[in-house]
Amino acid sequence: MGPMKPQSQGGARFVVTFVDDYSRYVHVYLIKAKSEVFARFKEYKALVEAQTGRRIRCLRSDNVTGLVSTRH
């Protein structure tokens, strides 16, 4: 979501939200650029897998433009 106006005190202009479909657990990250989404997902994935002992098996997206990357 974004860009937000005004930006946050830390300079964030966008919000990325991850929701666990089973538990409805929600985690929100404030980011400065859309290019940060993959890094925030990796943080979220590590957090969830450490807390639950389970792996994320499926990722769904709202297909927002500008998030497609060739990085793996």
PLY file of the C-alpha trace (Angstrom):
ply
format ascii 1.0
element vertex 72
property float x
property float y
property float z
element edge 71
property int vertex1
property int vertex2
end_header
0.00 0.00 0.00
1.25 3.48 -0.67
2.85 5.79 -1.27
1.70 7.38 1.98
1.59 11.11 2.49
3.04 12.25 4.75
5.76 9.66 5.08
6.54 8.17 8.50
9.07 9.75 10.84
11.54 7.11 9.70
10.94 7.97 6.03
8.70 5.02 5.14
6.26 5.63 2.31
4.84 2.13 1.82
3.28 -0.63 3.91
3.61 -4.36 3.26
1.36 -6.74 5.18
1.77 -10.50 5.59
-1.23 -12.54 6.80
-1.21 -16.19 7.81
-4.42 -17.60 6.31
-4.72 -20.31 8.98
-4.12 -18.31 12.16
-4.96 -14.86 10.75
-1.66 -13.67 12.30
-0.81 -10.30 10.74
2.62 -8.72 10.49
3.08 -5.23 9.05
6.29 -3.64 7.82
6.77 0.04 6.98
9.17 0.37 4.05
10.78 3.25 2.19
10.66 1.63 -1.26
8.87 -1.28 -2.93
12.27 -2.82 -3.58
12.40 -3.70 0.16
9.45 -6.13 -0.04
11.53 -9.25 -0.73
13.91 -8.51 2.15
10.97 -7.97 4.52
9.39 -11.24 3.33
12.61 -13.09 4.11
12.55 -11.57 7.62
8.91 -12.55 8.07
9.55 -16.07 6.78
12.47 -16.59 9.18
10.41 -15.26 12.10
7.37 -17.43 11.40
9.36 -20.57 10.74
11.40 -20.08 13.94
8.27 -19.49 16.02
6.21 -22.35 14.62
8.78 -24.92 13.52
6.90 -25.15 10.22
7.77 -23.94 6.74
5.73 -21.54 4.66
4.38 -23.65 1.80
2.39 -21.15 -0.23
2.57 -17.43 -0.88
-0.34 -15.50 -2.34
-0.12 -11.93 -3.57
-2.55 -9.24 -4.58
-0.47 -8.92 -7.80
0.45 -5.31 -7.13
2.56 -3.93 -9.96
6.20 -3.14 -9.40
6.98 -6.14 -7.18
8.11 -8.60 -9.85
11.79 -9.40 -9.50
14.28 -11.73 -11.13
16.16 -12.09 -7.80
15.78 -15.40 -5.98
0 1
1 2
2 3
3 4
4 5
5 6
6 7
7 8
8 9
9 10
10 11
11 12
12 13
13 14
14 15
15 16
16 17
17 18
18 19
19 20
20 21
21 22
22 23
23 24
24 25
25 26
26 27
27 28
28 29
29 30
30 31
31 32
32 33
33 34
34 35
35 36
36 37
37 38
38 39
39 40
40 41
41 42
42 43
43 44
44 45
45 46
46 47
47 48
48 49
49 50
50 51
51 52
52 53
53 54
54 55
55 56
56 57
57 58
58 59
59 60
60 61
61 62
62 63
63 64
64 65
65 66
66 67
67 68
68 69
69 70
70 71
